[in-house]
Amino acid sequence: MFDTHAHYDFNDFDPWRAQLFDELSKQGVNKVLIPGVSLSRSVKQISVAKQFDCYYALGMHPWYLPKDISQSLVKLDNLLSEQREDASLVALGECGLDKLVDGFDKQVELFEGQLALAHQYELPVILHCVRAHEEVLARLKQQNLAKAGVVHGFYGSTELAKRYISLGYKLGIGGLLLRDNAKKLQEAVAHIPLEHMVVETDNVKFTVQDASDFPAYCQKIQKITTKIANLQNLPTVFVVEQLVRNSLQLLEV
């Protein structure tokens, strides 16, 4: 399986990271993408990706809005240039817009700058979008990127899904699908063709009492995949294979 979005470079994983990746391998998760959230974390992020043979993306999340947008975009440009020959660098992000946090105008400036860099370096984008789909879709249409990307943590309607799909974007389906009240998302997953989805855990924190906690934690992606299979009325093995193909096609790896 391919987890297309997990923040395994975060400090919460420091005491457990080696054991975690060992258990992931046992559970059949043999590909992981670690997205970026800020430039200050990029050195550690790249180091973790190298140590555990992960793919990674570089970018600036709207929750980690830098004070100087222009300077930060220059630094990101330089970092992408430095890493551009690294086959493990497969995307830009996560980047986007979030109306639940402050500084929306600054977020827009940062997002537009990152879309321009994604086009320049011909990288797909990992999109973070909360209550700002119209603004994000408008800018995706304006930029017309060389490569599209994925809508991380998609939680919208079938109609919204189709709008992103029409622009070439895939939908990142994660743990929200498992919620009993996620009827709108479940309906969308049931009706959207499987080739437009990838699966993700968005794991950001981890605490354990003992090693017996690892298997349950690492089964999250299996539960999401099984739920997709049930909603699509398809065999789970077929769904796993198709989701992996979708991920490889999206990231061209």
Helices and strands as residue ranges (DSSP letters): E 2-3, G 11-13, H 17-26, E 31-34, G 39-41, H 42-51, E 55-58, G 62-64, H 69-83, E 89-98, H 104-120, E 125-130, H 133-143, E 149-151, H 158-166, E 170-173, G 175-178, H 183-191, G 194-196, E 197-199, H 213-218, H 220-232, H 236-251
